[in-house]
Amino acid sequence: MIIEPKKQQQRIVDTKWLDKTGKEYCHWLDKQPLADHSKRTYESRMTAFIDFLIWEERTAPITEQTKDTPVRAFKRYLKRSRKVKPATVNSYIAAINNFYGFLGIGATTVPPEELPSEAPAALSKEEQKKLNRAIETTPRIKDRAILTLLSCVRSTT
């Protein structure tokens, strides 16, 4: 499917296309075997992407060959201007892939953001001892309670 820009305004989408395709996408999305939260997220992410395309006044049609260009620009915008975290960028890309699948042009080849691969480290034995000493010397009950909860963190072996 090719989304042709308006001849006069040179945009990828116009409001008629947005209304029609957006409603069709939402109707299609509603029938998909996804959690309601996922459906709402996909819908809002897709709307943000389309709004970005309109705001940027993109002139090239979205085809299977050109579908990555607007996604790269949108990803750059999310990271630089909106300063969103990598996991959020990836959720936008997933929603765009879902929308592109609906349009019949296939998923983008723009890679997702790399996520941190390791979990936070547990406290070392020395850090555990320091925390326990801090608990013993803390005069306020509230502070002692908070530190006691923190001391439940498993120490490394």
N, C-alpha and C positions, 0 to 999 in steps of 0.2 A: 504494500500500500504506500503510495506517495502522497505526502501532504504538500500541496502546492501553495506557494505564497500568493497573497493578493497582488495583483498586477500594480495597482496604484500605490499601495502602502509598502510593498515589498516585505511582508511579514510572513513567518511560517504559518501562523494561525490567525484567524480573525474571530470575532466574537461569535459569529454564527457557527463556525466550526467548533469552537470551544464549547458552546452550549450543547450542540448536538452530540459531539464525540464525548464530552464530559458526562453528559447524562447517560449515554449508551455505556460508557465505561463503568459508571457507578452502578447501573442496572446489572451489567455483567458481573461486576465485582461482588455484588450482593448475593449472587447465586453460587459463588465459589465456596469450596469447603474450607473456609478460613475462619479464624476467631473474629468476633466483631471488632475487637481492638485492632487487629491486623488490617481489616477492611478500612476502618477509619484512618489508620496511619497511611495506608497506600493512597487513599483518596486525597488526604491533605498533602502528602508529598508530591503526588502527581499535579495537583493544583498549583503548588509552589513552583514546580518545574515549568509548567505552562505559563504561569505569570512571569517567570524569569525570561522565557523566550519572547514574550510580548514586550517586556521591559527592555530587553536587549535589541529588539527589532531585528531578529535574525532573518537573513534574506535567503538562505539556502533551504530548499525543501528537505524534509527528513525522509531519507530512503534507507535501504539496507546498507548502502555504501557510505552515506553521510551521517548516519545516526549517532556516531560517537562524538562528533564535533560539538554539538550542543551539550552533551553530557560532560565532556571535559571542561567546557566553559562554566557550566553550572557547578561542577565539583570545585573548580578553582574559586568561584564566587563563595561557595559555602565555607571553604577553608580560610580564605583571605579576608573576606568582608564580614561574614557572619561568625567566623571563628568557631565553627562547630567541631565537636570531637570526632575522631575517626569512626567510632561506632555509629554516630548519627549520619555521617557521610555515607557509610555503607547502607544504612536503612533507606536513604534517598535513592541510591543506586538500585537497590532491590525493588523499590517501588517503580522506578523508571523501567526496569526490566520487565516488571509485571505489565506496565502500561504498553510498552513496546510489543510484548507478546500479544496483548489484546489487539493492537494495531496490525499484527501480522508481519512485523519487520524483524523479529528476533531480538535477543538480548544484546546489550552493548558489550563491547570488548574492553571498555575502560575498566582497569583493575580496581578492586576495592582497596580501601586503606588497610595497611597492616596494623593489626591490633597487638598490644603487649601480650607476649606469650607466657610470661611467668606470673604466678600469683605472688602477692606480697610475702616477704620472708617472715617466718615466725621469730619470736624473740630468742636470742641466744641465752645460754645459761647465765652468763654474766649480766645481760640485760634484765633477766628475770630476778636475779639477786638484787640489783639496783632498784627495781620496781618494788620488790618486797620491803626493802629498807625504807623506801619513800612512803609506803603504806604505814609502816610502823611509826614513823616520825611525823606524820601529818596530823595536826591537831583538830581540824574540822571534820565532823562526821560525814558531811556530804562529800568532801574531797576524798576521804578514806573509802567511802562506798564506791565512788567512780574508779579509784585506783584498784580496789579489790576486784571489780568487774574486769578491768584490764588485765589483771594478773591471771585470769582464767585462760589467757592466750597460751596455747601449747608451746612449750620450749622445744628447740631443735635438739636432736640427739647427737 
